Amino acid sequence: MSWLRTELWTAEVVYTGFGTPMLRGALAVQGGFVVGQGSLEELRARFPEGEVVHKGLALLPPPVNAHTHLDLSLLPLYRGPFAGFLSHVVAHRERRGLEGAKRGLEELLASGVGAFADIVFKDEVMDFLLQESPLPGVAFYEVFAPEPSLAEEVYRAVRRKVEAWRRREGKVKVGLSPHAPYSVSPPLLKRLAEWARAEGLPLMVHAAESPEEVAFLLRGEGPLREVYGRFAKTPWTPPGTTPVRHLHALGVLGPTTLLVHGVQVDEEEVGLLAETGTKVVLCPRSNRNLEVGEAPLALYAKHGVELALGTDSRGSSPDLDVKNEARFLWGRAEPRLLVRALTRGGYRALGLPTPRLTRGTPLSLVHFL
């Protein structure tokens, strides 16, 4: 019977969700299920009648989109200098909100991800994700508050909201996202990090994304000075250090912190991220569109930093299919590193178990790259 015919599915990289991604691996499939996994040579010996079928770049469990802004899913795509992106979001603020989040969640589901992390700006979006999302993940409540004199007031308001939302957690857990080192005052960053650490709350921070961010923190220079001035009355006093070092000094880095982008880093900073157990979420297509450069993948691999992949928003990325981030980087990085970041790295970043492709797994859970 044809439905019992065995095929040996192989690809450049095969990852079953545990161990090391395999360069000459395969899955034996029969009747709509996985019936074996291992090296291609081993499976050829076990299933000599099996036809070898090449499935492209990679075979893997459901991937993770570890950084989205679902509420921006109705925005037009922006391509241009990083400093103009915030103005782009503000100019289209009427499109930001619940309808965009609903559209974005539909797109995530269609892409086949197994879990996601979202940045939530509006209360109604948090309510929606906690109540309606069929996908597991973490919804990180975003804090944008550069004015130092308001730090304690903002902290108390954020804490009240997050504590209430945590009582409603289900598939989706609640996290906290101080937006960035240039958009959250140092006293507030420190206060939020201390509270998050005490409560076991995951943190997500956009940092080391652009040269403009580095210039603003080091010397108070560049276009972000004008952006800061729109939202704060207290003159900016630059900390005189780089974004990662600034976050480390404030106690923000740690094993439950996800640093998003991580493009503008040196080897000492990568070492700090590794030592503190901070995980890094890469968004390479967004980085290209915002003209900020490329993250140093080889340096992260050298120091053993746990990596995950995210798309960022529809405002800076052409779609929410995180597999396209790996395709974009294919050939520029060690392929097993990319497959791990797409799967286990993402699940570990969100505190979730990685699905495994084992005997009996339905083929609907086997993804192709």
Backbone hydrogen bonds in HBPLUS format (Angstrom, degrees):
<---DONOR---> <-ACCEPTOR-->    atom                        ^
c    i                          cat <-CA-CA->   ^        H-A-AA   ^      H-
h    n   atom  resd res      DA  || num        DHA   H-A  angle D-A-AA Bond
n    s   type  num  typ     dist DA aas  dist angle  dist       angle   num
A0004-LEU N   A0001-MET O   3.03 MM   3  5.62 156.3  2.09 115.1 122.6     1
A0005-ARG N   A0002-SER O   3.02 MM   3  5.19 164.4  2.04 109.8 113.9     2
A0031-GLY N   A0003-TRP O   3.01 MM  28  5.05 118.2  2.40 154.6 170.2     3
A0051-GLU N   A0006-THR O   3.30 MM  45  6.82 149.7  2.40 145.3 142.1     4
A0007-GLU N   A0029-VAL O   3.00 MM  22  5.38 161.4  2.04 150.8 156.9     5
A0029-VAL N   A0007-GLU O   2.85 MM  22  5.38 166.4  1.87 159.8 164.5     6
A0008-LEU N   A0051-GLU O   2.74 MM  43  5.79 170.6  1.75 144.5 145.9     7
A0053-VAL N   A0008-LEU O   2.85 MM  45  5.88 166.4  1.87 141.3 144.5     8
A0009-TRP N   A0027-LEU O   2.74 MM  18  5.09 146.8  1.85 167.0 159.2     9
A0027-LEU N   A0009-TRP O   2.81 MM  18  5.09 150.5  1.90 143.8 153.9    10
A0010-THR N   A0053-VAL O   2.98 MM  43  6.21 158.7  2.03 154.8 156.0    11
A0055-LYS N   A0010-THR O   2.77 MM  45  5.90 164.3  1.79 168.4 172.6    12
A0012-GLU N   A0056-GLY O   3.25 MM  44  6.78 154.6  2.32 146.0 152.3    13
A0013-VAL N   A0057-LEU O   2.98 MM  44  6.36 141.1  2.14 141.0 153.1    14
A0059-LEU N   A0013-VAL O   2.99 MM  46  6.52 145.0  2.12 150.6 161.6    15
A0014-VAL N   A0022-MET O   2.83 MM   8  5.07 156.6  1.89 143.7 151.8    16
A0022-MET N   A0014-VAL O   2.75 MM   8  5.07 167.2  1.76 155.6 151.0    17
A0015-TYR N   A0059-LEU O   2.90 MM  44  6.15 162.7  1.93 153.8 159.5    18
A0357-LEU N   A0016-THR O   2.78 MM 341  4.71 159.0  1.82 133.4 139.5    19
A0040-LEU N   A0024-ARG O   2.86 MM  16  5.89 162.7  1.89 145.1 143.9    20
A0026-ALA N   A0038-GLY O   2.83 MM  12  5.78 139.6  1.99 171.6 173.2    21
A0038-GLY N   A0026-ALA O   3.25 MM  12  5.78 153.9  2.33 158.8 158.2    22
A0028-ALA N   A0036-GLY O   2.78 MM   8  4.74 164.4  1.80 129.1 134.6    23
A0035-VAL N   A0028-ALA O   2.67 MM   7  5.41 173.8  1.68 151.9 154.2    24
A0030-GLN N   A0033-PHE O   2.87 MM   3  5.51 160.6  1.91 159.3 165.6    25
A0033-PHE N   A0030-GLN O   3.09 MM   3  5.51 155.4  2.15 114.4 121.9    26
A0363-LEU N   A0032-GLY O   3.06 MM 331  5.59 161.6  2.10 138.5 136.5    27
A0034-VAL N   A0361-THR O   2.86 MM 327  5.29 154.8  1.92 148.9 157.3    28
A0360-GLY N   A0034-VAL O   2.74 MM 326  5.42 169.6  1.75 159.6 157.5    29
A0043-LEU N   A0039-SER O   3.03 MM   4  6.32 163.6  2.06 154.9 158.9    30
A0044-ARG N   A0040-LEU O   2.90 MM   4  6.05 148.3  2.00 147.3 156.1    31
A0045-ALA N   A0041-GLU O   3.15 MM   4  6.40 150.9  2.24 143.7 150.6    32
A0046-ARG N   A0042-GLU O   3.04 MM   4  6.36 150.1  2.13 144.3 152.9    33
A0047-PHE N   A0043-LEU O   2.78 MM   4  5.78 151.4  1.86 146.7 153.9    34
A0050-GLY N   A0047-PHE O   2.85 MM   3  5.32 161.9  1.88 119.9 126.1    35
A0369-LEU N   A0058-ALA O   2.94 MM 311  4.89 136.1  2.14 145.0 144.1    36
A0060-LEU N   A0367-HIS O   3.02 MM 307  5.19 151.6  2.10 138.5 144.3    37
A0367-HIS N   A0060-LEU O   2.78 MM 307  5.19 170.4  1.79 170.2 167.9    38
A0114-GLY N   A0063-PRO O   2.73 MM  51  5.71 168.2  1.74 166.1 169.0    39
A0064-VAL N   A0342-LEU O   2.94 MM 278  5.97 152.1  2.02 164.5 170.7    40
A0065-ASN N   A0115-ALA O   3.23 MM  50  6.60 158.7  2.27 154.2 151.1    41
A0117-ALA N   A0065-ASN O   2.97 MM  52  6.52 137.9  2.15 157.1 156.1    42
A0066-ALA N   A0309-LEU O   2.90 MM 243  5.71 166.8  1.92 148.0 143.5    43
A0312-ASP N   A0067-HIS O   2.86 MM 245  5.39 158.3  1.90 153.3 150.8    44
A0068-THR N   A0117-ALA O   2.93 MM  49  6.20 129.4  2.19 145.0 160.3    45
A0119-ILE N   A0068-THR O   2.88 MM  51  6.23 148.9  1.98 147.7 156.0    46
A0072-LEU N   A0069-HIS O   2.99 MM   3  5.73 166.8  2.01 124.8 129.1    47
A0073-SER N   A0070-LEU O   3.11 MM   3  5.45 152.2  2.19 123.6 122.3    48
A0097-GLY N   A0071-ASP O   3.20 MM  26  4.83 155.3  2.27 126.9 131.5    49
A0075-LEU N   A0072-LEU O   3.12 MM   3  5.55 167.1  2.14 117.3 120.7    50
A0078-TYR N   A0315-GLY O   2.69 MM 237  5.70 158.7  1.74 148.8 152.5    51
A0080-GLY N   A0289-ASN O   2.93 MM 209  6.27 155.2  2.00 163.7 170.3    52
A0084-GLY N   A0081-PRO O   3.05 MM   3  5.68 152.2  2.12 117.2 125.1    53
A0085-PHE N   A0082-PHE O   2.97 MM   3  5.52 162.8  2.00 119.6 125.2    54
A0088-HIS N   A0084-GLY O   3.05 MM   4  6.29 145.1  2.17 143.0 153.2    55
A0088-HIS N   A0085-PHE O   3.00 MM   3  4.87 117.1  2.41  92.3 108.5    56
A0089-VAL N   A0085-PHE O   2.96 MM   4  6.35 153.0  2.04 153.5 159.9    57
A0090-VAL N   A0086-LEU O   2.96 MM   4  6.23 164.0  1.98 151.9 156.2    58
A0091-ALA N   A0087-SER O   2.84 MM   4  5.94 154.7  1.90 145.2 152.5    59
A0092-HIS N   A0088-HIS O   3.25 MM   4  6.44 132.0  2.49 136.9 147.5    60
A0092-HIS N   A0089-VAL O   3.18 MM   3  5.31 137.7  2.36  98.8 110.2    61
A0093-ARG N   A0090-VAL O   3.20 MM   3  4.94 156.6  2.26 112.3 108.5    62
A0095-ARG N   A0092-HIS O   2.93 MM   3  5.66 159.5  1.97 122.1 128.6    63
A0096-ARG N   A0093-ARG O   3.09 MM   3  5.12 160.0  2.13 104.2 110.4    64
A0101-ALA N   A0097-GLY O   3.05 MM   4  6.35 153.8  2.12 148.9 157.1    65
A0102-LYS N   A0098-LEU O   2.88 MM   4  6.18 156.9  1.93 155.9 161.7    66
A0103-ARG N   A0099-GLU O   3.02 MM   4  6.25 162.7  2.05 148.1 152.6    67
A0104-GLY N   A0100-GLY O   2.81 MM   4  6.00 159.3  1.85 149.9 156.4    68
A0105-LEU N   A0101-ALA O   2.88 MM   4  6.05 157.7  1.93 149.0 154.3    69
A0106-GLU N   A0102-LYS O   3.09 MM   4  6.33 156.1  2.15 146.5 152.6    70
A0107-GLU N   A0103-ARG O   3.06 MM   4  6.39 152.8  2.13 146.5 153.9    71
A0108-LEU N   A0104-GLY O   2.89 MM   4  6.22 154.7  1.96 150.3 157.6    72
A0109-LEU N   A0105-LEU O   2.96 MM   4  6.20 164.5  1.98 152.1 155.5    73
A0110-ALA N   A0106-GLU O   2.98 MM   4  6.21 156.9  2.03 146.0 152.4    74
A0111-SER N   A0107-GLU O   3.02 MM   4  6.23 136.9  2.21 141.9 153.0    75
A0111-SER N   A0108-LEU O   3.08 MM   3  5.15 129.1  2.35  96.5 110.2    76
A0112-GLY N   A0109-LEU O   3.14 MM   3  5.39 152.1  2.22 104.9 113.3    77
A0116-PHE N   A0136-PRO O   3.24 MM  20  6.81 142.3  2.39 138.0 148.7    78
A0138-VAL N   A0116-PHE O   3.09 MM  22  6.69 144.6  2.22 145.7 156.4    79
A0118-ASP N   A0138-VAL O   2.96 MM  20  6.46 157.6  2.01 155.8 163.1    80
A0140-PHE N   A0118-ASP O   2.72 MM  22  5.97 164.8  1.74 179.1 173.9    81
A0120-VAL N   A0140-PHE O   2.79 MM  20  5.75 172.6  1.80 148.8 149.9    82
A0142-GLU N   A0120-VAL O   2.82 MM  22  5.63 175.7  1.82 155.3 154.1    83
A0125-VAL N   A0122-LYS O   3.09 MM   3  5.52 135.1  2.31 106.9 118.4    84
A0126-MET N   A0122-LYS O   3.34 MM   4  6.81 154.9  2.41 149.2 155.9    85
A0127-ASP N   A0123-ASP O   2.97 MM   4  6.31 164.7  2.00 157.9 161.9    86
A0128-PHE N   A0124-GLU O   3.04 MM   4  6.16 154.9  2.11 136.5 143.2    87
A0129-LEU N   A0125-VAL O   2.94 MM   4  6.20 166.3  1.96 155.2 157.6    88
A0130-LEU N   A0126-MET O   2.99 MM   4  6.12 168.9  2.00 157.9 160.9    89
A0131-GLN N   A0127-ASP O   3.12 MM   4  6.17 146.3  2.24 141.7 150.4    90
A0132-GLU N   A0128-PHE O   2.71 MM   4  5.57 159.4  1.76 156.3 162.2    91
A0133-SER N   A0129-LEU O   3.25 MM   4  5.00 156.9  2.31 121.1 126.7    92
A0137-GLY N   A0171-LYS O   3.35 MM  34  6.68 153.9  2.43 134.0 130.1    93
A0173-LYS N   A0137-GLY O   2.89 MM  36  6.28 165.0  1.92 152.5 151.3    94
A0139-ALA N   A0173-LYS O   2.83 MM  34  6.21 165.4  1.85 164.6 163.8    95
A0175-GLY N   A0139-ALA O   2.86 MM  36  5.73 165.9  1.88 133.3 132.0    96
A0141-TYR N   A0175-GLY O   2.97 MM  34  6.14 163.4  2.00 129.4 123.9    97
A0177-SER N   A0141-TYR O   2.72 MM  36  5.45 161.5  1.75 144.9 138.3    98
A0143-VAL N   A0177-SER O   2.83 MM  34  5.99 154.9  1.89 142.9 141.3    99
A0179-HIS N   A0143-VAL O   2.90 MM  36  5.64 175.1  1.90 153.2 154.7   100
A0145-ALA N   A0183-SER O   2.87 MM  38  5.94 122.5  2.21 145.2 162.1   101
A0185-SER N   A0145-ALA O   3.12 MM  40  6.50 157.2  2.18 141.2 134.2   102
A0150-LEU N   A0147-GLU O   3.16 MM   3  5.76 157.4  2.22 116.9 123.5   103
A0151-ALA N   A0148-PRO O   3.12 MM   3  5.32 168.2  2.14 116.1 117.5   104
A0154-VAL N   A0150-LEU O   2.89 MM   4  6.00 169.6  1.90 167.0 169.8   105
A0155-TYR N   A0151-ALA O   2.91 MM   4  6.03 161.0  1.95 149.1 155.1   106
A0156-ARG N   A0152-GLU O   3.05 MM   4  6.24 164.1  2.08 149.6 152.4   107
A0157-ALA N   A0153-GLU O   3.16 MM   4  6.40 160.6  2.20 147.2 152.3   108
A0158-VAL N   A0154-VAL O   2.89 MM   4  6.07 167.6  1.90 160.7 163.9   109
A0159-ARG N   A0155-TYR O   2.91 MM   4  6.04 162.4  1.94 152.0 157.3   110
A0160-ARG N   A0156-ARG O   3.09 MM   4  6.30 159.0  2.14 146.1 150.8   111
A0161-LYS N   A0157-ALA O   3.22 MM   4  6.50 164.2  2.25 149.4 152.9   112
A0162-VAL N   A0158-VAL O   2.95 MM   4  6.12 175.2  1.95 161.9 163.2   113
A0163-GLU N   A0159-ARG O   2.96 MM   4  5.96 164.2  1.98 151.0 155.5   114
A0164-ALA N   A0160-ARG O   3.21 MM   4  6.35 154.7  2.28 142.6 148.8   115
A0165-TRP N   A0161-LYS O   2.95 MM   4  6.26 161.5  1.99 154.7 160.0   116
A0166-ARG N   A0162-VAL O   2.91 MM   4  6.06 155.0  1.97 151.3 157.7   117
A0167-ARG N   A0164-ALA O   3.29 MM   3  5.55 140.0  2.46 101.4 111.5   118
A0168-ARG N   A0165-TRP O   2.86 MM   3  5.34 158.9  1.91 115.8 122.9   119
A0169-GLU N   A0166-ARG O   3.36 MM   3  5.24 169.2  2.37 105.8 106.1   120
A0176-LEU N   A0202-PRO O   2.97 MM  26  6.34 161.9  2.00 160.9 166.7   121
A0204-MET N   A0176-LEU O   2.99 MM  28  6.42 142.9  2.13 147.4 154.6   122
A0206-HIS N   A0179-HIS O   2.96 MM  27  5.91 155.9  2.01 153.3 156.1   123
A0183-SER N   A0180-ALA O   3.11 MM   3  5.26 156.0  2.17 108.0 115.3   124
A0188-LEU N   A0185-SER O   3.06 MM   3  5.32 120.1  2.43 105.1 120.0   125
A0189-LEU N   A0185-SER O   2.86 MM   4  6.12 163.7  1.89 162.6 168.2   126
A0190-LYS N   A0186-PRO O   3.00 MM   4  6.13 168.2  2.02 155.0 157.3   127
A0191-ARG N   A0187-PRO O   3.06 MM   4  6.15 156.8  2.12 137.7 144.2   128
A0192-LEU N   A0188-LEU O   2.86 MM   4  6.01 170.9  1.87 158.6 160.5   129
A0193-ALA N   A0189-LEU O   2.96 MM   4  6.08 159.2  2.01 148.5 154.6   130
A0194-GLU N   A0190-LYS O   3.03 MM   4  6.20 158.8  2.08 147.3 152.7   131
A0195-TRP N   A0191-ARG O   3.10 MM   4  6.31 164.1  2.13 150.2 154.4   132
A0196-ALA N   A0192-LEU O   2.86 MM   4  5.99 165.3  1.88 151.2 155.9   133
A0197-ARG N   A0193-ALA O   2.96 MM   4  6.06 161.8  1.99 147.7 152.5   134
A0198-ALA N   A0194-GLU O   3.07 MM   4  6.25 158.3  2.11 145.2 151.1   135
A0199-GLU N   A0195-TRP O   2.96 MM   4  6.15 145.9  2.08 149.8 159.2   136
A0200-GLY N   A0196-ALA O   2.85 MM   4  5.75 116.4  2.26 142.6 157.3   137
A0201-LEU N   A0196-ALA O   2.86 MM   5  4.62 149.7  1.95 139.1 141.5   138
A0203-LEU N   A0256-THR O   2.95 MM  53  6.29 162.5  1.98 150.0 155.2   139
A0258-LEU N   A0203-LEU O   2.76 MM  55  6.02 154.7  1.83 143.5 151.9   140
A0205-VAL N   A0258-LEU O   2.96 MM  53  6.41 157.2  2.01 161.4 168.1   141
A0260-VAL N   A0205-VAL O   2.83 MM  55  5.96 168.5  1.84 148.0 152.0   142
A0207-ALA N   A0260-VAL O   3.17 MM  53  6.09 172.1  2.18 158.2 158.4   143
A0262-GLY N   A0207-ALA O   3.19 MM  55  6.10 153.6  2.26 176.7 168.8   144
A0263-VAL N   A0208-ALA O   2.75 MM  55  5.68 125.7  2.05 139.1 151.5   145
A0264-GLN N   A0208-ALA O   2.73 MM  56  4.79 166.8  1.74 139.2 142.5   146
A0214-VAL N   A0210-SER O   3.34 MM   4  6.72 157.9  2.40 146.1 151.3   147
A0215-ALA N   A0211-PRO O   2.96 MM   4  6.22 163.7  1.99 154.3 158.2   148
A0216-PHE N   A0212-GLU O   3.02 MM   4  6.17 152.3  2.09 143.2 150.6   149
A0217-LEU N   A0213-GLU O   3.06 MM   4  6.31 159.5  2.11 150.8 155.3   150
A0218-LEU N   A0214-VAL O   2.92 MM   4  6.01 158.5  1.96 152.7 159.2   151
A0219-ARG N   A0215-ALA O   2.92 MM   4  5.72 164.8  1.94 143.0 148.0   152
A0221-GLU N   A0215-ALA O   3.44 MM   6  5.59 161.0  2.47 120.4 115.7   153
A0220-GLY N   A0216-PHE O   2.87 MM   4  4.10 132.5  2.10 108.5 118.3   154
A0240-GLY N   A0217-LEU O   2.96 MM  23  5.92 140.7  2.12 168.8 158.2   155
A0225-ARG N   A0222-GLY O   3.14 MM   3  5.93 162.7  2.17 121.5 126.7   156
A0226-GLU N   A0223-PRO O   3.18 MM   3  5.63 131.8  2.43 107.7 117.4   157
A0227-VAL N   A0223-PRO O   3.43 MM   4  6.83 157.9  2.48 143.0 148.9   158
A0228-TYR N   A0224-LEU O   2.86 MM   4  6.01 164.5  1.89 147.0 150.8   159
A0229-GLY N   A0225-ARG O   3.08 MM   4  6.27 154.2  2.15 139.7 146.6   160
A0230-ARG N   A0227-VAL O   3.14 MM   3  5.45 144.8  2.27 104.9 114.6   161
A0231-PHE N   A0228-TYR O   3.04 MM   3  5.63 149.4  2.14 115.9 124.1   162
A0232-ALA N   A0228-TYR O   3.10 MM   4  6.13 127.4  2.39 152.8 167.6   163
A0246-HIS N   A0242-THR O   2.85 MM   4  5.97 156.7  1.90 159.8 167.6   164
A0247-LEU N   A0243-PRO O   2.96 MM   4  6.20 162.8  1.99 153.6 157.3   165
A0248-HIS N   A0244-VAL O   2.95 MM   4  6.16 155.7  2.01 147.2 154.3   166
A0249-ALA N   A0245-ARG O   2.95 MM   4  6.16 158.3  2.00 148.5 153.6   167
A0250-LEU N   A0246-HIS O   3.19 MM   4  6.45 139.6  2.37 142.3 152.6   168
A0250-LEU N   A0247-LEU O   3.22 MM   3  5.17 129.0  2.49  93.5 106.6   169
A0252-VAL N   A0247-LEU O   2.93 MM   5  5.17 163.7  1.96 157.7 152.6   170
A0251-GLY N   A0248-HIS O   3.08 MM   3  5.15 159.9  2.12 105.2 111.3   171
A0257-THR N   A0254-GLY O   3.03 MM   3  5.30 160.7  2.07 119.6 120.6   172
A0279-LYS N   A0257-THR O   3.10 MM  22  6.38 162.6  2.13 168.9 166.0   173
A0259-LEU N   A0279-LYS O   2.77 MM  20  6.14 166.5  1.79 167.2 165.3   174
A0281-VAL N   A0259-LEU O   2.89 MM  22  6.13 157.0  1.94 140.6 147.4   175
A0261-HIS N   A0281-VAL O   2.82 MM  20  5.91 171.0  1.82 170.0 167.4   176
A0265-VAL N   A0263-VAL O   3.16 MM   2  5.90 128.9  2.43 104.2  90.1   177
A0270-VAL N   A0266-ASP O   3.01 MM   4  6.35 158.1  2.06 154.4 161.0   178
A0271-GLY N   A0267-GLU O   2.92 MM   4  6.15 151.1  2.01 145.1 153.2   179
A0272-LEU N   A0268-GLU O   3.00 MM   4  6.37 144.5  2.13 140.9 150.4   180
A0272-LEU N   A0269-GLU O   3.05 MM   3  4.93 116.1  2.47  91.4 107.0   181
A0273-LEU N   A0269-GLU O   2.96 MM   4  6.33 156.3  2.02 151.7 157.6   182
A0274-ALA N   A0270-VAL O   2.97 MM   4  6.24 155.8  2.03 147.0 153.7   183
A0275-GLU N   A0271-GLY O   2.86 MM   4  6.05 164.5  1.88 152.1 156.3   184
A0276-THR N   A0272-LEU O   3.00 MM   4  6.10 155.9  2.06 149.0 154.4   185
A0278-THR N   A0273-LEU O   3.01 MM   5  5.04 129.7  2.28 150.5 155.6   186
A0277-GLY N   A0274-ALA O   3.19 MM   3  5.17 148.0  2.30  98.7 108.2   187
A0280-VAL N   A0306-GLU O   3.06 MM  26  6.44 165.8  2.08 164.2 168.2   188
A0308-ALA N   A0280-VAL O   2.92 MM  28  6.27 144.6  2.05 153.1 156.4   189
A0282-LEU N   A0308-ALA O   2.88 MM  26  6.21 167.8  1.90 151.1 147.4   190
A0310-GLY N   A0282-LEU O   2.90 MM  28  6.03 154.8  1.97 162.1 159.0   191
A0287-ASN N   A0283-CYS O   3.03 MM   4  6.27 160.0  2.07 155.5 162.0   192
A0288-ARG N   A0284-PRO O   3.01 MM   4  6.26 150.3  2.11 142.7 150.0   193
A0289-ASN N   A0285-ARG O   3.06 MM   4  6.32 163.2  2.09 146.5 150.2   194
A0290-LEU N   A0286-SER O   2.92 MM   4  6.11 147.2  2.03 153.1 162.0   195
A0292-VAL N   A0287-ASN O   3.14 MM   5  5.43 166.5  2.16 150.6 154.0   196
A0291-GLU N   A0288-ARG O   3.15 MM   3  5.08 158.6  2.19 101.9 107.9   197
A0297-LEU N   A0295-ALA O   2.97 MM   2  5.79 123.0  2.31 113.4  97.2   198
A0299-LEU N   A0296-PRO O   3.11 MM   3  5.38 121.5  2.46 103.3 117.4   199
A0300-TYR N   A0296-PRO O   3.09 MM   4  6.47 157.3  2.14 154.6 161.4   200
A0301-ALA N   A0297-LEU O   2.90 MM   4  6.16 160.1  1.94 153.1 158.9   201
A0302-LYS N   A0298-ALA O   2.89 MM   4  6.06 153.8  1.96 143.4 150.8   202
A0303-HIS N   A0299-LEU O   3.24 MM   4  6.47 150.8  2.33 145.0 150.6   203
A0304-GLY N   A0300-TYR O   2.99 MM   4  6.07 111.1  2.49 137.7 154.8   204
A0305-VAL N   A0300-TYR O   3.09 MM   5  5.29 158.9  2.13 150.0 150.1   205
A0304-GLY N   A0301-ALA O   3.16 MM   3  5.00 152.5  2.24  98.0 106.4   206
A0316-SER N   A0313-SER O   3.16 MM   3  5.69 153.4  2.23 110.2 116.1   207
A0317-SER N   A0313-SER O   2.90 MM   4  5.89 122.0  2.24 143.1 160.1   208
A0324-ASN N   A0321-ASP O   2.98 MM   3  5.76 150.4  2.07 119.5 126.8   209
A0325-GLU N   A0322-VAL O   2.98 MM   3  5.27 145.9  2.10 105.3 115.3   210
A0327-ARG N   A0323-LYS O   3.02 MM   4  6.39 157.9  2.07 147.7 154.5   211
A0328-PHE N   A0324-ASN O   2.95 MM   4  5.96 151.7  2.03 133.9 141.4   212
A0329-LEU N   A0325-GLU O   3.19 MM   4  6.46 143.6  2.32 140.0 148.6   213
A0329-LEU N   A0326-ALA O   3.15 MM   3  5.17 123.5  2.49  95.0 108.8   214
A0330-TRP N   A0326-ALA O   2.92 MM   4  5.98 120.7  2.28 142.2 158.3   215
A0330-TRP N   A0327-ARG O   3.20 MM   3  5.01 143.1  2.35  94.2 104.9   216
A0332-ARG N   A0329-LEU O   2.82 MM   3  5.38 159.6  1.86 140.4 144.4   217
A0337-LEU N   A0334-GLU O   3.00 MM   3  5.44 129.1  2.26 111.5 124.6   218
A0338-LEU N   A0334-GLU O   3.34 MM   4  6.77 150.6  2.44 148.9 157.1   219
A0339-VAL N   A0335-PRO O   3.06 MM   4  6.36 160.5  2.10 151.9 156.5   220
A0340-ARG N   A0336-ARG O   2.99 MM   4  6.11 159.7  2.03 145.3 150.9   221
A0341-ALA N   A0337-LEU O   2.97 MM   4  6.14 160.5  2.01 146.1 151.8   222
A0342-LEU N   A0338-LEU O   2.93 MM   4  6.10 148.0  2.04 144.6 153.4   223
A0343-THR N   A0339-VAL O   3.19 MM   4  6.34 129.2  2.46 137.2 148.9   224
A0343-THR N   A0340-ARG O   3.10 MM   3  5.21 138.7  2.28  99.5 111.1   225
A0345-GLY N   A0340-ARG O   2.77 MM   5  5.72 171.5  1.78 146.3 147.4   226
A0346-GLY N   A0343-THR O   3.01 MM   3  5.38 119.2  2.39 107.7 122.1   227
A0347-TYR N   A0343-THR O   3.00 MM   4  6.34 163.8  2.03 160.3 165.4   228
A0348-ARG N   A0344-ARG O   2.85 MM   4  5.97 164.9  1.88 155.4 159.7   229
A0349-ALA N   A0345-GLY O   2.99 MM   4  6.07 149.5  2.09 137.8 146.5   230
A0350-LEU N   A0346-GLY O   3.16 MM   4  6.41 141.8  2.31 142.6 151.7   231
A0350-LEU N   A0347-TYR O   3.19 MM   3  5.20 126.8  2.49  94.1 107.3   232
A0352-LEU N   A0347-TYR O   2.82 MM   5  4.91 172.0  1.82 149.5 147.7   233
A0351-GLY N   A0348-ARG O   3.14 MM   3  4.93 156.9  2.19  98.1 105.2   234
A0361-THR N   A0358-THR O   2.97 MM   3  5.61 162.8  2.00 145.8 144.9   235
A0365-LEU N   A0362-PRO O   3.03 MM   3  5.88 168.8  2.04 124.7 128.3   236
A0366-VAL N   A0363-LEU O   3.08 MM   3  5.11 164.8  2.11 106.6 110.9   237
